[in-house]
Amino acid sequence: MRFTILLTVATLALTASVLTAAALATTHGGAVIKVGQSEVGRVLVDSHRKTLYMWAHDKGSRSTCYGTCASYWPPVTTTGKPVARSGAKSALLGTTRRSDGRKQVTYHGHPLYRFSLDKRPGQANGEGLTDFGGRWDPVNAAGKAVRTATDDTGYGYKTPAPVKAVVLTPAG
């Protein structure tokens, strides 16, 4: 009886190990890109559900964010093929080579970044900022910029997007 229990436990452990290894083999080294909920709606997020951004200053699929820029806006890098999950489209995923040799994930041709001041999943504190000479915006599943705030100042300060006024009149 004791041997049967031990054999069953060993078999279950081995099965779990094989299944885990198979799952890891499909995403090993590949950054996971998904669609998740943020303060500005449904956008691309990383495996930790942090909002991903595009930068208007980039030239095509080439990143131009290095040095201090990259310390505030860390590039999403990968060592393997990026993986699309939960609403992200694998056909829109790609990579570009950074000047340091690392591969940066692209989506619909745009290099992807995180924002260092987004501390919790779903935050989008970088949306609409104009740091380092270009506008930063979260990216939706179609690969387009999500814009809900405007920057009228030129200094990277966010001001609320215009709100449509509704006038209520009493029923007559």
N, C-alpha and C positions, 0 to 999 in steps of 0.2 A: 504494500500500500504506500509506504513512504517513498519507495523508488518510483512509483507511478506518479506521485505528486511532484517529485523532483524533476522527472522527465517532462511532465506537462509544463511546469514553470520554465524549464530550460527551452522547450519548444516555443513557448509564447515569447520569451525574451529574444530568441533568435529571429522569429518572425517579425517582431517589432523592429529589431535592428536592421533587417533586410529592407523593410518598408521605408524606414527613415533614410537609409543609404540611397535607395532608389529616388526618393523625393529630393534629397540633396543633390543627387547627380543631375537632375533636370535643371536646377537653378544655381549650381555651384559657381560662385564667382560672378554671376550675373545679377546686376542691380534689378530689384523688383519695382516696377512702376505700376500704380493702380489709380483708380478714380476714388476719391473720398470726399467727405463733407468738410467744408471749411467755412470761415466767417464770410466768405464772398460767394458761397455756393459750392457746387460740385466741381472739383479741380483735380489735376494730377497730384498724387502724393507718393512718397517713398514707402518703404516697408515699415517705417515707424509712424506713418500717417502724417508726416510733415509736408506742408505745401511746397510744390515745386514751381519755379518761376522761369520766365524767359526774359531776355534783356534786349531792348530795341537797338542797342549799340553794336551788337554782334554782327558780323559780316557773313551772311549766309549761314552755313552750318559750322563756321569757325568761331571759337570763343575769343573774345578780346578782353576778358576779365582775368587779370593776373595780379600778383602782389597784394597790395592792400585791398583791392577790389575783391579778390578771391578769399580774403580772410573774413570779410563781411558777407560775401555771397559765395559760399563754397560750391564748387562744381559737383554735380552728381557724377561720380566716376564708377567704373566697373572693370573687373578683370576678365569677365566672360561676356557672353551675349546677354544683353538686357532682356528681361522677361516681363511681358504684359499680363496683368491680372485685373480682375474686378472692374471691367469697363474700359480699361486702356486698350489701345489697338496695337497689336504686335507689328502690323504693316507700317505703322508710323514711327516705330522705335528704330534707332540707329546709334552710331557712335561717331565721334570725331577725335582726332589725335591732338592732345594738348602739347604745348611746347616742351613740357617736362617728360613727354612720352606716355603719360597716362591716357586712358580712353575715357572720354566724357560722353555721357548718354545724351542723345538728341531725340526730340519728338517732333515729327512733321518738319524736320530740318532745323529745329531750334535747339541749341545747347541748353541743358537744364541745370538749374541752380537751386540751392536751399537759401534761406535767409537766416543769418546767425541770431537775430532777435526773435525768431519764432521758437519759443521754448516748449510749447505744448502742441500736440496734434490739433489740427484744424485752425491754428492761428494763421493769419495772412497779413502780418504787420508790414511786409515789404510791398504790398500792392500799391501801385501808383507812385512809388518813390522814384526820384530821378537821380539817384546816386551815380557818380562816376561818368556822367555825360549821357545817360540814356534811361529811358523809363523801364521799370521792372513791373511785370505783371504775372499773376498766376496763369496757368495754362489749362484749358479745358480738354475734354476727351477728343475733340476734333483738331487739337493742336493750335487753337487760337487764344489770343490774350483775353483774360477776364478783367474787365475794367468797371469798377463801381465807384471809384474815387477820382477826383480830378486834382491836378497840381497846378494851381494858379500862380504860385509864388516863384517857381523856378529854383527853389532851395530844397526840394524834396519833402516839403510839408504836405501832408494829406489834408484836404478839405472835403467835406461831404459832397457827394454827387448831388446835383439839383434834385429837389423833391417836387413832384407835381402837386400843386395845390388843389384841394377839393373844396368847393364852396357849397355849403348846405343851405338850402332855402326852405322855409317852413311851408308845409302843404297848405294850399289856399282854399 
